[in-house]
Amino acid sequence: MTIKTGVSAIANEVIGDVQKEAEAIISTAENHAKETLRVAKEQANQTYRAILDEAKEKAEAEKRKIESIAEVEIRNRLLQTKETLVDLAFEKTLVKLKNFVKTEEYQTYLLKLIEEIAKKMDQKVLVIEVNAKDKGWLKPDMLKHASKKLNIEFKMSKQTQDYIGGCKIQTEDGKIVYDATLNNKLEELKPELRAEIAKRLFGEVA
C-alpha cells in the first residue's frame, strides 16, 4: 500500500466516523425537536383548554347573572302590575261606595250596621259618630227601635269626620272604639282584592 493509498483509506475512515457521528447528532436533534414540539403542542392544547374552560365559566357566570337580573326585574314588574290592578279595583270599588251612600238602601244598611255592632259591644250606652251628611238624616228617633230592642242608649257624637260612610261606635269613656266606616272596610278589603287578582289573573293561590 502506498502512502497515498494509506492516507486515503484513513481519510475515508475518518470521514465515515464523522458522518456516523453527524447522523447520530442529527438523529438526536430531530428526536429532541420532535419531543419539544410534542410537549409544546400538549402545553398549547392544555393552555387552549384552560382558556376555553375559563371563558366558558365566565360565560356561564354572566349568563346566570343576566338571568338573575331578568328574574328580579320580571318579579318586580309582576308585583307592580298586581299593585296597579289592586289600586284600579280599589278605585272602582270606591266609586261604587260613593254612589251607594247616596241611596235609601244605604240608610237601611247603616241602621242595621249600628244594631249589629251594638250587639257585639254589649254595652248599656254607646256613642255613634257619622259623617256630616249622615248626621243630617240620622236622628235619635230613628234609633229608638234598636234602642228598645237591645236595651241600649244611643248617643250621637258632636264630632264628625270626613269619611265616605258607615260609622264609628264607642263607649262613653272612649276606651272601646269600633271602626265600621266604609273607608276602614275598604282598607281591610285590599288584601282580599290582592289575593283574588293573584288567583284570577296570575293563577296564584294565596
C-alpha positions in Angstrom: 0.0 0.0 0.0 1.4 3.3 -1.0 1.4 6.3 1.3 -1.2 8.0 -0.8 -3.4 4.9 -0.6 -3.0 4.7 3.2 -3.8 8.3 3.7 -6.9 8.0 1.5 -8.1 5.0 3.5 -7.5 6.7 6.8 -9.3 9.8 5.4 -12.3 7.7 4.3 -12.4 6.0 7.7 -12.3 9.4 9.5 -15.0 10.7 7.1 -17.1 7.7 7.8 -16.8 8.1 11.5 -17.6 11.8 11.3 -20.6 11.0 9.1 -21.9 8.5 11.6 -21.4 11.0 14.4 -23.1 13.6 12.4 -26.0 11.3 11.6 -26.3 10.4 15.3 -26.2 14.1 16.3 -28.8 14.9 13.6 -31.0 12.0 14.7 -30.7 13.0 18.4 -31.5 16.6 17.4 -34.5 15.5 15.3 -35.8 13.4 18.2 -35.3 16.2 20.6 -37.0 18.6 18.3 -39.9 16.2 17.9 -40.2 15.8 21.6 -40.0 19.5 22.2 -42.7 20.0 19.5 -44.9 17.3 21.1 -44.5 18.9 24.6 -45.2 22.4 23.1 -48.3 21.1 21.4 -49.5 19.5 24.5 -48.9 22.6 26.5 -50.6 24.7 23.9 -53.6 22.3 24.0 -53.7 22.5 27.8 -53.5 26.3 27.7 -56.2 26.4 25.0 -58.5 24.1 27.0 -57.8 26.1 30.2 -58.6 29.4 28.4 -61.7 27.8 26.8 -62.8 26.4 30.2 -62.2 29.8 31.8 -64.1 31.5 29.0 -67.0 29.0 29.4 -67.1 29.6 33.2 -67.1 33.4 32.6 -69.9 33.0 30.0 -71.9 30.8 32.3 -71.4 33.2 35.2 -72.5 36.1 33.0 -75.5 34.1 31.8 -76.6 33.3 35.4 -76.1 37.0 36.3 -78.2 38.1 33.4 -80.9 35.5 34.2 -80.9 36.5 37.8 -81.3 40.2 36.9 -84.1 39.3 34.5 -85.9 37.2 37.1 -85.7 40.0 39.6 -87.0 42.5 37.0 -89.8 40.2 36.0 -90.8 39.7 39.6 -90.7 43.4 40.3 -92.8 44.1 37.2 -95.3 41.4 38.2 -95.6 42.9 41.7 -96.0 46.4 40.2 -98.7 45.1 37.8 -100.5 43.4 40.7 -100.4 46.6 42.8 -101.7 48.6 39.8 -104.6 46.2 39.3 -105.3 46.3 43.1 -105.3 50.1 43.0 -107.6 50.0 40.0 -110.0 47.6 41.7 -109.8 49.8 44.8 -110.7 52.9 42.9 -113.6 51.3 41.2 -114.9 50.0 44.5 -114.5 53.5 45.9 -116.7 54.9 43.2 -119.4 52.3 43.8 -119.4 53.0 47.5 -119.7 56.8 46.9 -122.7 56.0 44.7 -124.1 53.6 47.3 -124.2 56.1 50.1 -126.5 58.3 48.1 -129.2 55.7 48.1 -132.0 54.8 50.5 -130.6 51.3 50.7 -127.5 52.8 52.3 -129.7 54.3 55.1 -131.2 50.9 55.8 -127.7 49.4 55.7 -126.3 51.9 58.3 -129.2 51.4 60.7 -128.6 47.6 60.6 -124.9 48.1 60.9 -125.3 50.1 64.1 -127.6 47.4 65.5 -125.1 44.6 64.7 -122.2 46.4 66.2 -124.1 47.3 69.4 -124.9 43.6 69.9 -121.2 42.7 69.7 -120.1 45.5 72.0 -122.7 44.6 74.7 -122.7 48.0 76.4 -125.6 50.0 78.0 -124.6 53.3 76.5 -122.9 53.8 73.1 -121.8 56.9 71.2 -122.3 56.9 67.5 -120.2 59.0 65.2 -121.0 59.5 61.5 -120.0 62.0 58.8 -121.7 65.3 58.4 -124.0 64.1 55.6 -125.3 61.1 57.5 -125.7 63.2 60.7 -128.2 65.3 58.7 -130.7 62.4 58.4 -129.7 60.0 61.2 -131.7 61.4 64.1 -132.0 59.9 67.6 -135.6 58.9 67.0 -134.5 56.7 64.1 -132.6 54.6 66.6 -135.5 54.2 69.0 -136.4 50.7 67.7 -132.9 49.4 68.0 -132.6 51.1 71.4 -135.6 49.4 72.8 -134.9 46.0 71.2 -131.3 45.9 72.5 -131.9 47.9 75.7 -129.1 50.3 74.8 -129.0 54.1 75.0 -127.6 55.5 71.8 -126.0 59.0 71.8 -124.9 60.9 68.7 -121.4 62.3 68.8 -120.9 66.0 68.3 -117.9 65.3 66.2 -118.0 64.4 62.5 -115.2 63.1 60.3 -114.7 63.2 56.5 -115.2 59.6 55.6 -117.4 58.0 52.8 -120.0 56.5 55.1 -120.5 53.9 57.8 -119.9 54.8 61.4 -117.7 54.7 64.5 -119.3 53.4 67.7 -117.6 53.7 71.0 -118.2 53.5 74.8 -118.9 56.8 76.7 -115.3 56.8 78.1 -113.9 56.2 74.6 -111.9 53.2 75.7 -113.6 50.8 73.3 -114.0 52.0 69.7 -115.4 50.0 66.8 -114.5 51.4 63.4 -117.1 50.4 60.9 -116.5 53.3 58.4 -116.6 52.3 54.8 -113.1 53.7 54.5 -111.8 51.2 57.0 -113.8 48.4 55.5 -112.3 49.3 52.1 -108.7 49.2 53.5 -109.5 45.8 55.1 -110.7 44.6 51.7 -107.3 45.3 50.0 -105.6 42.0 50.9 -108.7 40.2 49.6 -108.5 42.1 46.4 -104.8 41.4 46.0 -105.4 37.6 46.7 -108.3 37.5 44.2 -106.4 39.3 41.5 -103.4 37.0 42.0 -105.7 34.0 41.8 -107.7 35.0 38.8 -105.1 36.7 36.6 -101.8 35.0 37.6 -103.1 31.6 38.7 -101.6 32.0 42.2 -103.1 30.6 45.4 -102.9 33.0 48.4 
